Amino acid sequence: MDKKSIYQKSVFAKILSSVSPLFFTLAVGLMMFYGLSTTEKSSEAEGIRILRESLLRTTVKCYAVEGRYPESLSYIENKYNIHIDRSKYVVDYEIFASNIMPSIKVMELKKR
């Protein structure tokens, strides 16, 4: 009678034990990549939100102090020391009248 040792693995078990660490490493790598890309997207959106809110607060501050809204974006940058990273963002600042809140839109500059 041919008896198998209780310590002898089947062919399937041998293959599974050699391939499963590879799949586990691949799965962890994919999860890390997904997490990093999600974090990057949310930080970009947060940067846009922070810049827009800063510009809005500054225009309201200008109206409270000077009695009129800033006539241009460069006026805000020079007089109120707001820095806009033009390599990352495009700001659309439209003013209708000195006593009407301007329209401020901040967009991310697309990378090529």
Secondary structure, DSSP 8 states (H G I E B T S, - for coil): -----TT---HHHHHHHHHHHHHHHHHHHHHHHHHHHHHHHHHHHHHHHHHHHHHHHHHHHHHHHHSS--SSHHHHHHHH-----TTTEEEEEE-S-TTS--EEEEEE----
